[in-house]
Every structure is written in structure tokens, then in C-alpha cells.
Amino acid sequence: MSETKAPLESSERFKPVATRRDFLGLAAAWSAVAAFVMAMLGAMRLPMPSVFPESNSRAKLGRPAAFAKNSTTYFPKQRLWLFRGEDGFHALSSVCPHLGCIVERKEGGQFSCPCHGSKFDVEGNLTGGPAPKGLVSVELTVSPEGQLVADTLQEVPRGTVLNA
Amino acid sequence: MTKDDKGSTATVETSEARDKGDSPLREFGANLVSTPREFRDSVVRHGKPTSDRAKSQVVMSNFFLHILPVRIHMHSLKAATTLGLGVATFVLFIILCFTGVLLMVYYKPAVDQAYGSMLDIMNVVPTGRLIRNVHRWSAHAMVACVFLHMARAFYTSAYKKPRQFNWVVGMGLFVLTLALSFTGYLLPWDQLAYWAVTIGANIAQSPREVTDALGVTGVFDVGGVQKELLLGAHMVGQEALIRFYVLHVVVLPVITAILIGVHFWRIRKDGGMVRPAAADAPPVAPVLSAEPAPLKTYGLMGLMKGRTPAVNLELRNTVTAWPNALYVIGAATMVTVLSMLLLGFWFDAPLKEMANPAVPENPAKAPWYFLGLQELVSYSAFMGGVGIPAIVVLGIALVPFLDREKEDAGVWFSGKRGKIVTLYSVLFGTVTVVGMLCFTVKFGWLRDWEATAHVPQIVITAFNPGTVFVALFALWSIVVVKVTRSTRMGAIALFTCFLVGFVILTYFATVHRGPNWDFYWSQSDWPVH
């Protein structure tokens, strides 16, 4: 008698959205789903590299004295141009910021991309085509033994010049 | 169940021999003699498929045939119903698995050996050239067949209830087929492979255009994560090659095989091939052949979808799958295998010079089915390479849920009105896309005009000529829905426009784009360099 009365009372007072059994069952099922999803996400962490094969993005380009004033040198392996102007060195990446092709330097000093026709002026600024931005200015430093070092993964603001 | 007479007499003989008290050695001898027959009877448990009952048993008791129904509607077997495209696609998948495993015997997924092993396969390995050619041409053919199969299913309304989910599974298989082709494209490690995949990987990175514009790339860099997952590096190199290899030979084929299983299973569960109501009307063939009553009686029960009980209606205009369906499947299989062998025999799959990360191929053209997208990314990478394909795939996948009209299912183009809408949509799509391409070739795009040369990047990203097409196509299909008062007609209009846009862009990028992605009337006009 009391057994039939109790649930009636509780249903009137609390109006439960689920019985305890439903709740525990659903909680168990969703815990299993959550555990599976987390395990899969954890497994997907594996293909995300923590060290890149090109982690040694720094390359020695040579002694500053080796480059004449107002000269331009291309380094195909590092994919960059080294410019020596009147007041120092700066470097531009030759990788097109659109879809990663190697841009060509025209006779006037402008750049153009063979893949989708993006165009850049002599300073690497975007002048036409689908690229979202200009060519990357690559960071230049001088190593302790006096060599120019370029780090292709480090971008510096346009117009940054290294006096060396 | 139905042992033939000889089998039963043999059993009687041996038991008689035992009763006489003969030596077990004689029984052994008799068993030895009858072993081949016993073995056959253990594999095939029915007699010759001469009666409808035995033909049913052939299909039901064979693992490889049991995906077929026992009886199949005659409409499903007509060439004009399916054009055999689904079977052809499946056969191509099997050819690709078979030739792919053979190629794996010699192929080495290492940057310093991959190209060399390709040269070996082409020049030294016995039959290597033919096997590679067949693999390459079958890959192209599979993409083509998937496209055509999808168009067939669309124009015959095969996506409608209860087949909506199978349409979505089909879209999944479509994307997987493209992914299989794309991952296979890198493996030869030639110039074309290297630069096409460089472009592809950078398209995967292109959501950065959006996150950069919003200034959130630092915390939320989807594009960067996608590219790193794909390449395992910043550039296409050894890491990328091994990843593409694993995806191409294990991950994607396994997922594809599972989805193909689901796709076939659902065809059965959804009531077989879609057919027009007219195909059920008058019985045109004798339903069951006369046969002696079986010793044991069987009840043939079929589950039918429908509201009224109908006795034997499921058998009307059907024939046994053995051998009728097998003839049709066999014919499609032979045509497919033969065409691939002939293609592979006569035409060599291209292999350019070895990949050179310093000098891009110019023009670096993706395989034909991606060239339409490549044309669009030449205006802006994110919208052309990610945004528009995603909208189109999603739009096509949602068609069965937006168009639920039940009339004229199974009829090509849903009848005369649909043919007219298709024709007008071809016209509209052609005018729109050709007009747009002429415009951009003649006048350029946003960055080429004084007024818009310096608009923010987000505008360049979003306002792709492709965005304009898709918007116009959507508008056109809404107009068609309004005029015809039919969502099916609207769906036909949209799908036709997408198809026409794809064909024209593919043609345009294949024929009229040359070095620097400039416009040329033909390849003979390309500058010599």
C-alpha cells in the first residue's frame, strides 16, 4: 500500500524528468561515449607533430662581406632572396603566401607566382592576384662567428633591415 | 536439401556395406571415391539451379551472392535504369585494390626511393607498366563513374524516401573517392605530384585567410592544424609522403569498403532499385515456373512496404536473380575490366621528372576533377578551395530532406516538365559560368580594378566568382520552385547548374589555362621557356 503511494507523491511534487534507473543508464551510456570520444581525440594527438622535420629552419648564408652592396642573391634550398641595400641586409621568402608555389623574380625586381598569377612589388608587397598578403620578410641575424643567419619560420615587419 | 539421385544411392551403398559386416577398409575406400562429390555437396548444398526454388537457394546460400535479392524486378535489370554505373564503380574499386596491392610489392614510400621505384615499375617490373596504367586509368574512371552514378541516382529520384540516408552515404563515398585519388596523386613523387599536393595542402591551410582577417589565428588556427595533420611538416616531404601512403593504402580503402557495404546493404533494406509505379502495373512475364513439388514444403515470405495487404504482388514482373541479375552484373563487369585493360595497354599513365621543391611545375595542374576548383582558388584560396566545395557537397547531401515530393520517382527527370527544367538549367548554368569566365578573363577580378584594388582581404576571400555562381544558382532554383510549385524541379535546377558549372570550369582550366594561370586559346599558344 505504501509502495504504491510513494511514487505518486514524488511524481506530484518533483515531476522527475527521468527515473533514477533511466538517469543511471543514460549517464553510463553517455560516459562511455565521452570516454570513446576523448580516447579518439587522444589518439589523434599522435599525428600532430611536436617536432617538425624542418625544425632547423635557421641557415647560415655566408659572411656579410661576401655580398656586394645593392646585390641580390637567391638561396634555392632556403627559398629566400637576400638583398644588400645601402643601409644593410634584408631577406624575402620566395614561397607564395597564396598556395605555396615558388614565386619568380622579374627583371624589374617585381615578383610573380607561376601557379595562380599573384604579383608582388620589389619590396614584396602584394599588388595583384589571389594571394592574401605580401611575401614574408625573413628574420636575419648574425651568428657569433660573424655569419648571416636566416630563420625561414620567423617573420619580421616589412622594412626591417640588418646592419652588418 | 535436394541431393541428386547419385548422391543418395552412394549413401545407401555405404550403409548397406556396413550392414553386411564388410571390412571398414572397404567403407574407407568407398568414402575416398565419393569424397570429391561429398566435398562439392558440402560447399554447394543445392542441386543444379533448374527450378526457381533451387535458383533461390543459389542466391541465399552463397556468401558472395546473398547481397542480391532472390527475385529482382525486371525494371531494375534494364540498361536504362542504372546504366550499370554503380556496378562499374564497384568493379573499378576492386580493380584498384587488386592492382594497388600488386604495386605495393615494389613501391617504396621514401622521398629518395619513391620516384626510382616508379621508374622500376614502369620499365623493369614484369607487367609493371600495364598494372600501373590500369591503376591510374581506373582511378580516373572511378571518379568519373561516381559522378555519373550520382547524376543517374539524382535524375531518377533515387534519393527520395526511404533512400535519403543512402544518398548521404553515397555523398560520403564520393568524397572518399576524391580523397583516395588525391592521396594517390603524391605517391609517384614527380613534379606534378609534388606541386599539386603542395597546392592541395595549402588549400587545407586556407581557413587561415579567414582566421587572419578576424585576428584569431593565434588561438584558433584550423587551417594550420589541417595542414600539419596532412603533411606532418611545414612543407611536402618525407613526413607527408608516408602519411599520404598510409591514408591511400589502408585508412581510406578500409573506410570506403565499409561504406560500400553499408551502401549495398541499404539498397536491399530500402526496397531495391527505385522504379516508377508504371513498372508494377501489368505482369509481363510468367511469375513462377512449373516445377515438381518439393519433398519438404517451404513458405516464401517477403516483407513488403505498403499500406494494403497484397498477396504475391512482390513477385509481379520479377525474375530470379540467378542468373538474370548475374548476367547484367557480369556484362557491366566485363565491359569495365576490358576498357581498363585496353586503356592501360594503349596509353601510358603520365610520369613527369622527379619532384624538385625548388622549381614549381608551370602550370601545376591538379588532376582533371580538381581543375574546376583550381580555377576558383585562382581568385581566392579559401572560398574557392574550401567554402564553395563545402557548400556544394552539403547542398547536394541535403537535397532528399528538402525535396520530399513522392510523384514520379524512378522516372528519368521526373517526366517532361523535369526535362524542360533541366534544359533551361543547362542554359542558365552555361550562360552564367561562361559569362563570368569571359568577364574575368577580359576585365580581371577585384585586385585588378582601381576602385577595389585595396579592399580588405576578407572581401577578396569571400567574393570569389564561384560565390557569385553559387548564389545565382541558388536564386535560379528558388525561382524554379516558385514558378513550378515543385521542390523536385528546384532540386533538378540546382543539381543541373552545379553539374554544368563543374563541367565548364573543368574544361576551361584544362584547355584554356597555361603558364602563370594565364588565359590561352590552346596549348600551342603557350610561351616557350
Interface residues (C-beta under 8 A of the other chain):
Chain A: P47 M48 P49 F52 P53 E54 P76 K77 R79 H98 L99 G100 C101 I102 S112 C113 P114 C115 H116 G117 L126 T127 G128 G129 P130 P132 K133 L153
Chain B: W195 T198 I199 A201 N202 I203 S206 R208 E209 D212 V225 E228 L229 G232 A233 H234 M235 G237 Q238 E239 R243 A358 V359 P360 N362 P363 A364 V377 S378 Y379 S380 A381 R447 D448 A453 Q457 I460 T461 P515 N516 W517 D518
